[in-house]
Amino acid sequence: MRNIFKAQEHNRAYHKDGYVIIDALDDATIKRMEEFFLVNSDQDFTGWHNSLELHSPDQKAKIYEFLSDVFDEHIRQYLDNYRAITGGFVSKKSDPGSVVRLHPDWAFVNEAAYTSVNLWIPLCETDANNGALTVLKGSHRIKQSVRGIGIPLRMNFSYDLAAKYLTVISMKPGWILLYDHRLLHGSGANQSGRTRTAAAMSLIPSEATPLHYLGTEAGVVELEIDAGFYHHCHLEAATDADAAIRFSYSPKTDGYKSRKIDFTAVSIDEQDLLRIYEPRVITAFRRIKDRLKAKIAFR
């Protein structure tokens, strides 16, 4: 697997935990990003909001181009030849409906050959009170299926178990978080009384073909896409009675090369979490299981 970052200490931390934090942006750049967001994104929403909810492809393209310029000017230097393929803003109003449950992100490349990265830039200080990101460190190493629109996520573990191992990533304005799209992450409700906004970009190796995986009635399809695919992808987000956000997407797929792929859903279960966080427990279970097998075989 090729390097992601130019600095080896960043590569080591990323491969171990699934993310790194770099202090990369000055106050003036953060202020410019906040001003751009206020002018160019919808402010009339409740709960959690993503730029993909905007209806205008031109508006989404403008946001992508602005954030791509920020990446090129301030952040590209830390990565080993990566480029931005998506860009937008994610915001939380201060209300219970702003919870985002644990999930991995879509796959943006052939993950057998390449690693794609999500870049997350808070425009204000973030902590547990205003919905900072929470992650399961190392969960990017759990085997997963391809992920995309219309492909259900299979996570068969209790939140109570996951909560034991969650890391809250508190951040300052100017810090940037770079995390693996396979990393299980989410965020709690914003209870601060103020809107919490972050910019987000998906980064891929410059030589990699950008991909999107789409679940259809005929099976899973792999699309070779470009940044324009996400300008024409519309998200509908709604919060249910349990304060969980439900998503539905309407992508425009005309003109993109596609092929049907073999697909087997992979489920992430409690054993996967225990292998990361409680390896001694898994080892003990395995020894007990082996002993039982040996007794049965002896009989």
Secondary structure by P-SEA (a helix, b strand, c coil): cccccccaaaaaaaaaccccccccccaaaaaaaaaaaaacccccccccccccccccaaaaaaaaaaaaaaaacccccccccccccccbbbbbcccccccccbbbcccccccccbbbbbbbbbccccccccccccccccccccccccccccbbbbbcccaaaaaaccccccccccbbbbbbcccccccccccccbbbbbbbbbbccccccbbbbbbccccbbbbbccccccccbbbbbbbccccbbbbbbbbbcccbbbbbcbbbbbbbcaaaaaaaccaaaaaaaaaaaaaaaaaaaac
